[in-house]
Amino acid sequence: MAAERLPGTSAAEQLPPAFPERAAWGTAGKLRAWQAEALEQYFRDQPKDFLAVATPGAGKTTFALRVAAELLAQRVVNRVTVVAPTEHLKVQWADSASRVGIKLDPHFKNAQGKHAPGYHGVAITYAQVAAKPVLHHNRTAAGRTLVILDEVHHGGDALSWGDAVREAFGPAVRRLSLTGTPFRSDTSPIPFVTYAPDENGIRTSVADYSYGYGRALKDSVVRPVLFLAYAGAMSWRTRAGDEMSHVLGEETTKDINSQAWRTALDPGGDWIPAVLKAADRRLTEVRRTVHDAGGLVIATDQDNARAYAKVLRELTGEAPTVVLSDEAGASARIEKFQNSTDRWMVAVRMVSEGVDVPRLCVGVYATSSATPLFFAQAIGRFVRARKRGETASVFLPSVPILLALANTMEVERDHALDRPKNEDENDVVVFDDQAMEQANREEGASDQLGSFEALGAEALFDRVLFDGGEFGTGGAVGSEDELDFIGIPGLLEPDQVHELLRTQQARQAKRKTAAAPPAPETEPSELDHRAMKEERNQLQSLVGAWSRRTGSPHKTVHVELRKACGGPAVAQATREQIQARIAKLQGWFVGKK
């Protein structure tokens, strides 16, 4: 005899794939291919523990609620506990579940002891579990419980948290772990996740089902992301009173790079207003075809968030929504923004993972966090596709670590428990806030950069990163070189984006070649040294861009240029020889060898 079905299970069968928000184009009323595939595997194997890794925006909530509805209907379980990282996500889960007949209490407090009658279970946070693991152990053991661990990597936020999650949910009949970012920046083990040695003997997480960004992009489940990088000259004063300067993005020591980066993010400088103005222009362009498109600025802290909001209000004449932390009222503000057509929201980094607003199409990465985990979570706020052709645009500082992360968006990572010896010395993907703060404390060639005062921050359009490629050779803010890329339409297929980026780059190179002044017939000693320095810097910038595109070292590119154009090394080259190499490089960018 068939098991009695839970009221509302039929509703679960109609759950749109992007539930609880708007479904992605062409998929409403049916499961996405990956969801159906994962469900088939789950119910074929009937595992006690199951780890599903799916890129942000792919529809993990839909998959999990379908599993829950079926297990309840089959009476495999009779209660459900959802564990989420934030208060906002608790409410979101409860709202989602209620629409398919699963009643979860998101307001459950540890002091209650048990959930109220009429509910199938509760939605709680990892912090609640860590506060009273024995309580949640007893609740789990009191019934046949399915535990859904949303963004399960948070179970390893601290050793005590991991221990609490294991203790609390050890008695569960089923545990379904979900994450869009299975890796962590540390080596704390994630509860209920299986680890196995890879070919190098490093223990890495093993997912039962994976659906990465690359595959989701091909399926048009997520949006392709354009990264618009901005460089510029930064200056600051050290604790010792020395004035320092650096061009953002150029190679230097870790501590100087961190100070230049934070100088750029200073709301009192010119970098932030210039980038916010460019991002707002981009949002205006996108809204021509995506009429409710919104933007999100991710700030490092509350003070900066308020300051950025003030800049946006002055730029647009409209006060942005500000979400400062996971506090009372945050969920309501996010929901209000989602249901409006307002242009901008500003949030501190703590809530980036809980901000789930599918109409977000433009982002400004104005934070100093740079772990792969945080970066993936932040970019995940912009990738959920609602209809075919939508793209996401994210503005970010031209910092090597961020550019590396942007260029590897499609790389699937697993959580490693072990690290090779000296990995931290060579792996650039460890430059998070803790590393930056440590660098700020270190004393050395930088002459005690621990405390500093930002003196000036100028913005310069650097390049566009898309699908592993780089486009553009830089330009002034507000120039045609910048506006060519900002003005790309908001609705394009990925191959159309590629073609348009190539076209814009060719136009930029042609424009720069035409504008290049003729070489003067004077000796280098008679030239203005500032003009000579500027052209050498332009050449170095182009060499760096070509190096990134081809993977060739800078030295190799310079050797190829000397072979093609003649002349000595850059330091001994005449102005005419420098200009010839600039023109040659510009030709290479548009396919002229």
N, C-alpha and C positions, 0 to 999 in steps of 0.2 A: 504493500500500500504506500502510495506516495506521501511524503512528509507534508504536513500542513504548512502552507506558505505564510510567511509573516505578512500582515497587512502592510502594503506599500512596496512589496518586492516587485510587483508589476511596474510600479513607478521607476524603480531602479533600472528596469530593463530599458526604459525610455530616457535614461539619464544622458543628457548631451555631453560630449567628450570634454568640453572645457568647463563643465559645471563646477562651481555655481555661477560663474560669470558667463559671458556670451560664448557660444560654441565657435570653434574654428570654422572657416569657410567649408561648406560642402559636407560637414560631418554630423550635423544635428540629427538626433533621432537614432543614431547608431554608434556602436563603439568604434574607435579607431583601430586600425589593424594591429598596432602593438598591444593595445589593451586586450583585444580578443585573444591574441597570441599568448599574452602573459596569463590571462584567466584560464585558458585551456591547459597551460602547463601547470598552473597552481592546482586545479581540481583533478588533474591527472595524477600528480605526485602526492597530493594531500599532505604537504609538509607541516611540521610543527612550527618551524621557523622559515621565513621566506624574505629575502632582501630584494626589493625592486628598485633599481636605479634608473631614473628617467629624468631627462633634462627639464629644467624649470619651464613651465608652460605646456608640458606635454599631456597633462591630465592624470596625475597620480591620485588626486582625490577621487575622481570617477572610478578608477580601477579599484581603489581600496574600499569604497562604499559598495561596489558591486560584489566584491568578495564578502564583505560583512553581511549584506542582504542575503546572499545565497547560504552562508553558514548559519545565519539565524533561521532561515526558512527550512533548512535541512535539520535543524535542531542539533547541529554539531556544537554550537555555542548558544548561550541564552543571555549573555550580556557582552557589552562592548566598552572598552576603554580606549580613548584616543589621547595620546601624549604629544603635545605640540610645544615648540620653543617659546611662544609668546602668548600673552593674553588675547591679543587680536586674533591670532590663528585659532584659539579655542572657540571663539564665537563663530568664526568663519566655518569651522568644521561642524559645529552644531547646526548652523543654518543650512549647510549643504545636506547633512544627514536628515534633517527634518523633512526635506522635500522628497525624500524617498522612503518615508515612513519609519526612519530610525531616529528615536528620540534620545538626544544626548544633553545632559545638563552641563553647560559651560561655566556655570556659576557655583559649582560644587566647591566647598571649602573643606579643608582637612578636619576642622572641628566638628563637621557634621557626622563623620564616621561612616555613613552610608548614603547612597543617593536616594532621592525622594521617589515614592511610588509613581508609576506611569512612565518612567524612563527606562530605556534599554541599557543605559550606562552614563558615563561622564566624559567630558573633555577637560583635561588637566594639563599643567605645564610640567616640564622636567624639574623646575625648582620646587613645585609642590611635592613631587615624588621624593626628591632629595631631603625635604624637610621631615617627612614621616614615612620612610620606606616600609616599616612594619604595618602601618595602617593599610597601605596599598597592597601589601602582600596578603593581608587577611581579606581584603575586598576581592582580590583576584581569586583566592582560594575558595571563596564562598559560593562561586558559581562557575559554570563552564564559560570561561572568559576568552574573548578575542582581544588582544592588545594591538593597536595600531600605533607604531612609533614613527611619528612624522618627523622628517629631517633627523634621522636617528643618530647622525654624527654628533648631535648635541649631548647624547648620552655619554660621550667621552670628554665633555668640557672640563671635568675635574675627576680625579680618581674617586672621590667620595660620591660623585654623581653616578659614575659607572657602577660602583658597588651598590648604590641605592636602586638603580634601575634593575640590576640583576636580582636583588633581593625581592623587590616589589613584584616583579612579573615572572619569577621563576615558576610559579604554579599555573601559569596560563596554559589553556588547551591549545591555543594558536597565537603566534606572534607574527605580525606582518610589519616589516621594517621598510620605510620609504626614505629616499633621499634623491636629490638632484645633484649633490656634491658629495660623493662617498669618501673623499679624501679629507684629511685634516692637516694642519700645519705642524702638529706635534705628533707624538707617537703613542698617545693614550688609546688603548684598545676600545673599540665601540662595542657595547653589549650586544650579545646574540648575533654577532657577525662572525662568519667563518673566515679564518686566515690560512693561507697556504703559501709555501715558499715558491718564489718564481725561479727563473733560470739562474739568477745570481744568489739564491738562497735567502732573499729578502722576503719576509712574510707580508703578504698583501691581501687585502680584502677580496672575497669571492662573492660576486652577486649571483643570485639565482636567475635574474632577468635584467638585462640592460637595454636601455633605449637612449643613445647618446644624441648630442646636439647635431652632429653631422648627419645621422640618419633622419632625425626629425626635420632638418632643413630640406633634405631631399624630398621628404613626404609633405612639405609645405605646412607642417604642424607648427613650426616656429618661424619667426621672422629672421631674415639675414640682417647682420649688424654692420653698419658703417661706423668706424671709429675715426673721429676727427681729432687729430693730435695738435696741440698748441705748445710752442716753445717760447723763447723770449729771454731777455737779459734780466737777471735778478741781482739785487744788492742788499746787503744786511751788515749790521755791526755786531761783532762778537762781544763776549763778556769782557774780554781784555781791552775793548775799545777800538779794535782794528776793523776797518771797513773791508768787506769781502764782496766779490762779484763772481758770477758764473752764468753761463748761458745754459738754460734748462735743456737737458737731454744730451749734452756733450759729456764725453767720458771724463770721469774724475773720481775722487775717493768717495767712499760711501757716506761719510759724514757731511761733506760739502754738498753732495747730491741731495741728501735729506733736507739740509737747510735751504737749498735753492727751491726744492719742491714745496716746503712749507711757506717759504716766502711768496711763491706763486699763489698759494691758497689764502694769503692774507687779504681780508676784505678791504683793507685800506689802500692796497696797491691798485695798479691799472690792469693786472692780468685778469682777475675775476670779473670786473665789469665788462671787459672786452669779450671774454669767452661767453658770459651770460648773454650779452647782446647778440653774439653770433648764434648761440643756441636758440634764442628767441626768434631770430630771423629764420632759422631752419624750421622751427615749429610753425611759423606762419606759412612757409612753403608747404609743409606736410599737410596742414589743415586745408589747403586748397582742394585736396582729394580725400583726406581723412578728417571729416569736419569736426569730430569731437576729440582729436588727438591732444594728448596732454604731455607735459614735461615734468621731470623729477630731478631735483638737485640733491645729491647725497653729500652731506657735510660731515666733517670730523666731529664737531661738538656743537652744543646748543648755542654758544655765543656766535660762532660762525654761521650757524643756520639762520639765526635772527638777522645777522648782518647781510647775508645773501638775500634773504627775503626782502629787506629794505631796498637793496639794489634792484631787484626784480620789480618791485612796486614802482620805483622811479622810472624804470625802463618802459614798463608796460602800462602804467596807470591802473593796474589791477593788483590787489593784495593777494599774494599766493597763500595757499593752505600750508600751515606749518605744523609738522608732527615732530615734537621734540624727543619723545621717548615712549616706551611702552607704559603709558600712564592712563588714568581714567580719562575717557573722552577721545583717546587716540583712534580707536576703532570707528567711532562715529564720524570723526573728521575725515578719515580715509574713505569711508563709505559715502559720505556726502560729496567728496571730490570725485569719486568714481561715477556717481550718478549725475554729475554736472557736466558742463562743457568748459569749466574753468581751465586756464592755461597751465598754471604751474603749481607744483607742490614741492616743499623743501622738507627733507627729513634728515635726522642724524643717522649715522651708520647703524645704530643699535636696532632700528626698526626696518632696515632695508629688506630683511628676509620676510618680514610680515606684511610688507606693502604689496598687495596683489591687485593691481589695477590694469586690466588688459588694454585700456585706451592709452597707456603710456607709450609714446613713440620716440620721444627725445629725452636724453639724459645728460646730466653733467656730473662727472665723477670728480667731485671736489673734496676728496678725503685723502688722508695719508695712509690708509690701509692698503696693503698690497699682497696679502696672502692669496694663493690660488683659490682657497675656499671662499673668502669674502668677495673676491672679484667675480667669481662665477655666480654667487648669490646676487650680487648687485646687478650684473648684466641680465640675470634672469628676470628682473623686474620689467624688462623691455621686450622680451622675445616672444611673448604669447601672440600668435597670429589669430585674427578674427576673420579675415577674408584674404583672398589670394592677392599677392602683390604688395602687401604692407611691408615696409622696411623699418628698422630701428636705427636711430642715430645717437651715438654716445660721444660726447666731448670729454677729452681727458688731457692731463698734462703730458708733455712729451718726455716721459721718464722711462729709461730702458726697461725696468721691470714691468711697467704697465703695458708698454708696447709688445714685450715678449708674451705676456698673458693674452693680449688682444689677438696676437698672431697665432695663438694655439687654442682658440675657442673650440675647435672641433676635436681636440685631443681628449680622449677619455682617460681618466686617471683612476687609480685605485688607492685606497688608504694603506700606507706602508707602516708597519710596526718597527722595522729596522731601517737604519740608515748606513750607507757605506761610510767607511772612515774618511774624514775630511770632506764629506759632502757639502757641509755648510760653507766651505771655503770656495767652492767652485760653482755651486748651484745658485743662480741669481734669484730663484723663486723662494727666497727665505727673508726677503726685505720687508717684513711687516713692521707694525708700530713698535713692537718690543725691540726689534733690531735697530730701528731708527733711534729710539730713546737711548739704547746702549751706545750707539755711535755718537749721540750728542754728549754723552758723559765722558767719552774717551778723550784723552789728551794726546796731542801728537803734532803732526805737521800743520794741522788746521788751527793750532793755537787756541785750544779750549773753546770749541764752538757750542758748548752746552747751552748757554743762554745767549739769545740773540735778539736783535731788534730789526724788523724788516724795514728797509729804507726805500726800496723801489722794486716794482715788478712790471715789466712791459710784456705784452703778448705779441706773438708772431705766429701766423698760421704755418704749420710745419708740413703735414701730409695727411692723407686718408688711408686707413688700413681696411681692407675688405677681403674676406675669404683667403687669408694668407698672403695677399699681395699688397703692395704699397704704391700709392699714386700721388702725384704732385711733387713739386720741388720747392715748396714754401712760398710765402708772400706776406705782405703787410696786412694787418687787420683792416677790413673794409675794401681791400683791393679786388680787382677782377680775379686774381689768382685764388683768392679765398671764396668769393661769391660764386665762381663757376661750380664749386663743389657743394656749397651750402644750398644752391638753387636746384639740386637734383630733385626730380619729382618724388613724391612720397609713395606712389604706387608703381612699382616696377618689379618684374621678374628678376631673379638673381643674374641671369645672363645679360639682361638689359642693363643692370647696374654695372656689370663688368665693362660692357661696351661703352657706356656713357662715361665711366671713369677714364677709360683709355682715351676717349675723344677729348675730354676736358684736359687731360694731361698733355696731349699733343698740342692743343690750343695754347696751353700755358707755355710750353717750351718754345713754340713758334713766336709767341708774343715777346718772350724774353730775348730771343735771338734777334728779333727785329729792333728791339729797344737798346741793344748793346751798343755803346758808343764806339766809334772807330778808334783803333789803337793809335796813340799819339807817336809822332816821330821824335821822341826824346829818350834820353838814357834814363835808366831806373833812378839814378842818383838825383835827377832833376824832377822826379815825380813827387807829388804830394804823398806822404807816407800813409795818410789815412785812407786815401783812395786805393792804394796798393793793398793795404791790409784788408779793406772791405772785399776786394776781388779775390784775394787769397781765401778769405772766409767763405765766400760764395762757392769757390772751387771745392773747399773742404766739405761744405754741406752737400754738394752734389756727389762728391766721392762717397760720402757716408750713405746717401740715399741709394746709390748704385750698388754699394757693398751690401746693404741690407736686401736689395732686390735679388742679387745674384748669388749671395753667399761668399763672394770673393773678399779676401782681406783688403783693407785700405791700401796696403803697400802694393798688392798686385794690381789694383785699379790704377794707381799712379804710374806703375811700370808700363801698363798697356797704353796709358795716355801719352807717355813720353815716346813710346814706339810709334804711335800714330801721328803725333804732332811735332816730335823732335824737342830738343832743348834739354837743359839740365834739371836737377831736382827743383822742387817748388821754391825753396829758399833762395836759389840762385837764378830763377827764371825771370825774364823780363815781363813787363806788363802785357805786351803783345802775345807772348807765349802762354801766359796765364789765361788770357781771354780766348785764345785758340782752344785750349783744353776745356774751358767752360762750354764753348760752342760745340765741341766734339761730344762732350757728355750729354748735352741737351739733345743732340742728334740721336745718341744711343737710346735715350728714353722714348723716342718716337719711332724706333726701329731703323734708324739710318746709321749704318756702320761705316 
